[in-house]
Amino acid sequence: MTPKETAKSIARFASEKKAEDIVVLDMRKVVNYCDYFVLCSGNTDRQARAIADHIHDKFEELNIRLRRRNGFSKADWVIVDTGDVVTHVFQKKVREFYQLEYLWQDAKPVDWEQ
């Protein structure tokens, strides 16, 4: 699976758990540590944790190992890292505070719904 396909799959997995405001950003010309970001929001810590758990479970089904998962205890900002794709699962208020889309505004959005 290419990094772009991985990012689109993660976005679809997040959508299956009713994640909101899902955005995939092409980071290849912006940073040197990953190819794509996936950003999404949940309404509560339980939903954010459920979204991240679902992504993890789906990758286990596909026999793809995740490099890192951080932030599960508080679940206001959970990071799921595949190496090529870094996924940020936020609670809405935390996403609004950090504004990663603004911070990385030079990254091109990717249409993940096709």
C-alpha positions in Angstrom: 0.0 0.0 0.0 1.4 3.4 -1.0 1.5 6.2 1.6 -1.3 8.0 -0.2 -3.4 4.9 -0.1 -2.6 4.4 3.5 -3.7 8.0 4.3 -7.0 7.6 2.4 -7.7 4.3 4.2 -7.1 5.9 7.5 -9.5 8.7 6.6 -12.1 6.1 5.6 -11.6 4.2 8.9 -12.0 7.4 10.9 -15.2 8.1 9.0 -16.5 4.7 10.0 -16.4 5.9 13.6 -18.2 9.1 12.7 -15.0 11.3 12.9 -15.7 14.9 11.8 -13.8 17.4 9.7 -11.5 14.7 8.2 -8.6 16.2 6.3 -5.7 14.5 4.5 -2.7 16.7 3.9 0.2 16.0 1.5 3.2 16.8 3.6 6.0 15.7 1.2 7.1 19.2 0.3 6.6 20.6 3.8 8.3 18.2 6.2 10.9 15.4 6.0 9.5 12.9 8.6 6.3 11.8 6.9 4.4 11.9 3.6 0.9 12.6 4.8 -1.1 13.9 7.8 -4.6 12.8 8.5 -6.5 15.1 10.8 -9.9 14.4 12.3 -12.1 15.3 15.3 -14.2 13.5 17.8 -16.7 15.1 20.1 -15.5 13.4 23.3 -12.4 11.6 24.7 -14.3 8.3 24.2 -15.0 9.0 20.6 -11.4 10.1 19.9 -10.2 6.9 21.6 -12.7 4.8 19.6 -11.6 6.4 16.3 -7.9 5.7 17.0 -8.6 2.2 18.3 -10.6 1.5 15.1 -7.7 2.7 12.9 -5.4 0.4 14.9 -7.7 -2.6 14.6 -8.1 -2.1 10.9 -4.4 -2.0 10.4 -4.0 -5.2 12.4 -6.5 -6.9 10.1 -4.4 -5.8 7.2 -1.2 -7.0 8.9 0.3 -3.5 8.9 2.2 -2.6 12.0 1.8 0.9 13.5 5.0 2.5 14.7 3.5 4.5 17.5 0.3 5.4 19.3 0.4 8.3 21.8 -2.2 10.2 23.8 -4.6 7.4 24.6 -4.8 8.1 28.4 -6.2 11.6 28.0 -7.5 11.2 24.4 -7.7 14.9 23.7 -5.1 14.5 21.0 -4.2 11.0 19.9 -1.4 10.3 17.4 -1.3 7.2 15.3 2.0 6.9 13.3 2.5 4.5 10.5 5.9 6.0 9.5 4.7 7.5 6.2 1.4 8.8 7.6 0.8 10.6 10.9 -2.8 10.7 12.1 -4.0 13.2 14.6 -7.3 12.4 16.3 -8.4 15.5 18.3 -11.2 16.5 20.5 -12.8 19.5 18.8 -11.7 22.1 21.3 -8.1 20.9 21.2 -8.0 20.9 17.4 -9.4 24.5 17.4 -6.7 25.5 19.8 -3.7 24.0 17.9 -5.0 24.8 14.4 -2.7 22.4 12.6 -4.4 23.1 9.3 -3.2 26.7 9.6 0.2 25.8 10.9 0.7 23.5 7.8 -1.2 25.7 5.3 1.5 25.0 2.7 0.5 21.4 2.6 -1.9 20.4 -0.2 -5.2 18.8 0.7 -5.9 15.4 -0.7 -9.4 14.2 -1.7 -9.8 11.0 0.3 -13.4 10.3 -0.5 -12.9 9.1 -4.1 
